Amino acid sequence: MEELQELRRYHDALPGAAPESIGAARSRLAGHMRGSRRPQVRRIRPVWGLSLAGAAAVALLAVATTVVPGVTRDTPGVTREKGVAVPQVRPSTAVTELRLRPVANAQDLADNAAVLASDEPEWSSGPTQWGYVKSLRAQTRVDGGEWLRGMPAVTNTREHWRQLNDKAFATVKKGKLEISKGPEFEVTYLYLLALPTDADQLLARIYETVDKENARHRTSFLRFAQERAENSGKTPEEAKRMAEESLPPLTSVQRDRWAFQLIATGMGDTALPPTLRAAMYGAMAKISGVRYEAKSSDLLKRRGITLYHVLDGYLRDEIFINPKTYEYLGYRTIVVKDHKDGPFNTMKKGEIHNWDALIKAAVVDEAGQRPG
């Protein structure tokens, strides 16, 4: 069955014949049958290539001075409007629609996103440009009170700029632009823009990051727990055993959730090339337990489709995606089953723990600049 699924995917990924080509073929066939075959006109078929976060280990990326993907003034198919890179629209919708297939699962979604992304202009920019993001976030809890259920009464709109080399970030406070040095987000542009655009390779890199971050946090926690146990009079052996019992190893489901969250965070706080975003969908589709849902509504009540992962049957992380453009729309964490994790942590079905929506993301030339 897996071989049949792969065959169906790659067969459906090819562009179908246009109506005028079918008509011409029928005319040639009729002419041939009459003994007077018309000269054949050769039609060139386009070749379509498949040409973004949690925590990221910046030390792993020795690319601080490397030119990273973005949009430059000299990029073909790109115009400049008020200093903002704006890809030119190309009249290829009819061909692209022939290549899109009905979406029945997460892999179909990823395949369609890759088809659309392959028709986008090349995305390349200098590291001193800025990624602009405008988003909406729901207030899901106040001062340890009840968690949000249903639509929120309070939302907050945020705008931020992040330099693509991660040397600075900026926000607007009381109407004034404030620029600060250094990265504001744990998942950096250097990490995201260095990810492969092949889904398998991208997922391998994500899991590598998850494993290294888990090992780092585990080592730090065990050291702290062991010191506390020794200070309370335990022997070094007893302290080590107690520390290890207090932090069991990461399960495969928890590891998959971290991977899903890492990718989702990268899409939510950044402006990314469509090819990279499509590869991230493809990587999500390969995570065990990730599922597809055909109908959803995001924080802005935009109609969407969903990729989601459920941790141990009770906690659902999900991203919303535009069903036509396959652009990322937002993220939510919702409790889908009552769960008790220790004496002080009880989750009730219907609680919403995180909810945000992406309004706009683009690459601009300077902090404070807004696209359009």
N, C-alpha and C positions, 0 to 999 in steps of 0.2 A: 504493500500500500504506500510506503514511503517513496518508492521509485515512481509510482503512478502520480503521486502528489507533485514530485519534482518535475516530472515530464509535463504535467498540466500547467505548472507555474511558468516554465520556460517557453512552452508553446504559446500560452496566452500573452506572454510578454512581447511577442512579435507583433508589429503593426499589421493590421488586416488590409485587404485590398480596397482601394477607393472605388466608389460607384462608377466613375468615369473609366477606370482601368477595366472593370468587369465588362462595361459596355463595349469598350474597344476590343476586348478579347472575343466577345461574342460576334462582333462584326468581322473580325479576322477569320473566325471559324466558319461563318456563313460564306465569306468570300472564297475560302479554300474549298469548301464543298461545291461552289459553283465553278471551280477551276480558275478563278481569277483572284488569287490571294493578294490583299493589299500590302504595301510595304510596312514592315513592323517598325514601330517607334519605340525605342528603348527608354524605359522609365527607371530612373535611379531611385532605389529605396534608401531612405535615411538609415544610417547606422547609429544606434543609440547606445551610449556608453554610460555605465554607472560610475561617473567621474569622481553635549553636543553632544549635583552633582554631589550632603555627605561631605567627604573629606578627600583632598587630593595631595599627593606628596610632591610638593614643588621641587624638592631636592632631586627628584628623579628626572626632572626635565631641564637638561642643560641647553636650553634653547632661548635664553633670555634675550639674546641679540639677533635671533633669527627672524626674518620677515615672515609673518604669519598670514594665513588666508584672510581676505577682506576685499575691499573694492578700491581701486586707484583711479586717478583721473585718466590714465591711459588704457584702462581695460576696455576691450572692444565690447560693444553692446551696452555701454553704461554712459549715462548722461549725468550732469551735475546740476542740481537745482538748489540755489541758495547754499551752496557748499556741501550738500548732502548727496551721497551716491545713490542714484536711482536707476536700477536695471531697466533697460528698454523692453517693452513688451514685444514679443515676437509672434507672428501669426501662425502658430503651430498647434492651436487648440484642436482642430479637426483631427490631425494625425494622432495627437496624444490621446484623445478620447477613444480612438480605436484600440489603443493599447491598454487602457484601463479595464479591469475586470471587476465583476461583482465581489464585494468583500464579505467573506464568510468567517474569517478568523484573523488572528493577529498577523500571520505571515502575509496574507493577501493585502492587508493594510500597508505593511512595510513595502511590499512589492510595488503597489500603486504610488506610494510616496517616492520611491526611487525612480519610477518612470517620469513623474512630474519634475523631480529635481534634476534629472539628466538633461532637461530642456532649458534649464535656467542658465543665465550668463555666468561666466567664471567669476568667482568671488575671491578677490585678493586685495590686501591692504597693507599699509605700513603699520608697525607696532605702536606708533605714536597717535594713531587715530583712536576714537572712543566708541565703545558699545553703549548705545542708549537703550534703556528699558523703562517702560511705563507699565505699571501693574496695579491691580486692585486686590486688597487683602481683607478677608472677613475677620471681625473680632469674634473669636470662638470661645473665649473665656475671660472673666474679669476677676482678678484677685483671688484665685483659687475657688471660685464659685462654680455654678453649674456649667457644663459644656454646652455649646451651641447645638440646637436641633432645628432643622429646617433652614429657611432663608435668614440671614443675619439682619439684626436691627442696625448694626454699625459696621461700616466698611471704611477703609483708608486707602486713598490713592497715593502711590509712591512713584517717584521718578529718580533714577540714578544714572550716572555715567561712569563707565569703567574703562580706563585706558587698556588697549589690547596687550600691552607689555606688562600690565599689572603693577605699574609703578605709581599709579594714582587713581583715586576715585572721587566722585563729586556728587553732592546732593543739594537740594534747595531747602533752606531753612528760613522761615519768616520772610520769604520773598527774595532771599539773597543766596547766590551760589557759593557754596563752600567746597573747596578742593583740599583733599587730604592726601598725604603720601602713603604709598604702600597699598597692598590689596585689602579690600574690605571683606571679600568673600573667601571662604575656605576653598571652594572650587574655582580655580583661576582660569583665565582665558588661555594662559600658556599650556595648561593641562588639556583643556577641551579642544583647542585648535590643533593640538599635536595628536589627537586621537585618529586612528585609521578610519577611512570611509568604507571599509569592508566590515560588514556586521559581525562576522565571526572574530576577526582580529580585534574589533572594538570591544566586544564583550570580554575577550580574554584579557585585554588591558584593564577593563573595569574590575573584573574579579581579582586581578593582581593587586589593584589599589585597595580593594576591600580587604583582602587577606593581610596586606602590609599594615593597614590602619588598625585592623583588629588585633594583630600581634603587638603593635605599639601600645594600644590602649590596655590590652590584657597585661602586658609586662608592667606598665605603670600601676595598674590597679592592684595586681598581686603583690608588688613591692610595698604599696601603702597598707594593704590588708595584713601582710605578714608583720610589718613593723608595729601595727596596732596590737596584734596578738602577742607579740613578744613583750611589748610594754605592759601588757596586762598579766604577765607572769608565765606565759606559755613557753615551752621549749622551742627552739628553732624548728624542730621537726613537726611539733604540733601546730605551730604557727603557719608553716607552709601548707600543711594538710587543710587547715581551716580556711586559708586564703583560697586555695584551689576549689574547695567545695562551695565557697561563696560566689564563684564565677565559673559556671560550667562552660565548656567549649562552645563555640558558635555552631549552631545546627545548620544543616544545609538550607532549610527554609529561611532562617534568619539571614544567612549569607545571600540568598537570592533576593530577599527584601532589600538589603543594603545596596545590592547592585541596581535594583529597580529605582530606588530612591536617588542614588548617585546620578543616574542618567536623567531622571526627571528634574532634579535640581539644576543640572547643567542646562537643560532646555528652558527652565523658567526664569533664570536670572541673566540671560545673555542674548545677544544677537548672533545667530549662527548661520552658516551656509546651508542651503536646502539639502545638498548632498550629505552633509554630516548629520543633519537632523533625520533624514531618511535612514541612514545607517544606524542611528540610535533607536529608531523604531524597530529596525531589523534585529538589533541586539536584544531589545526588550522581548520581542517575539520568541527568541530562543531561550529565555530564562524559564526554568521549570515553574509551572504554576501560573504563568501570565496568561490572561484570557482577554477576549474581545467582546465588547457589547455594542450593539448596533445603534442604540438610541440613548442620548444623555442630554443634560442641560447644565451649562457651567454657571459660575457665579454671576456672570452678566446675562444669564438666560439665553445664551447663544446655543443653538442646536449643534450637537456634536456626536462623535463616536468615541469610544473609550477603550483604553488598555488598562488592565488592573491586575494587582497581585494581592492575595489574601494571606495574611500571616496566621498560621495555626487556626484557621477557620473563624477568626473573630475580628481582625483588623485589616481593612481594605485600603490600600493605596491605589490611586487611580489618576490617570492623566486624560484630559479632554483634547480632542483633535478635530479640526475643521473637516467635515466629510467631503468637501470638494477640493480644497487647496492642500489639505493635509498639514496645515500649519498648527503648531502647538497652541492650545488655548488656555490651559491651566491645570491645577493639581488639587487633589483633595484626599484627606485621610478620614475615614468614617468607620465607626464601630458597627459591625454587622451581626454580632452575637455577644451576649453578656459574657464577661470574663473577669476573673479575679486573679490578680498577680500580686500576691502578698497581702498582708493585713490592711495596708493603707492605699492600695491601688486597685480600685474596682471600676471596670468599664461597663457601660450600659449601651445596649443596642440603640442605634440612632444618633449617638454623640458624634459631632464633627470636631475633629481635633486640629485640622489644618484645611484652609481653603483659600486659594488665590487664583487670579485670572491674569493672563498676559494681555495687555491692551495694545502695545506697540513695541517693536524692537527693530533697531536699525544701526548702521555704522555711520558716524558723523565725524567731522574734522576736529571739533573742539568741545570741551566740556561746556555745558549750558545750551548747546545747540540742539534743536528739536527737528526731526524730519518732517517734511511736508510743509 
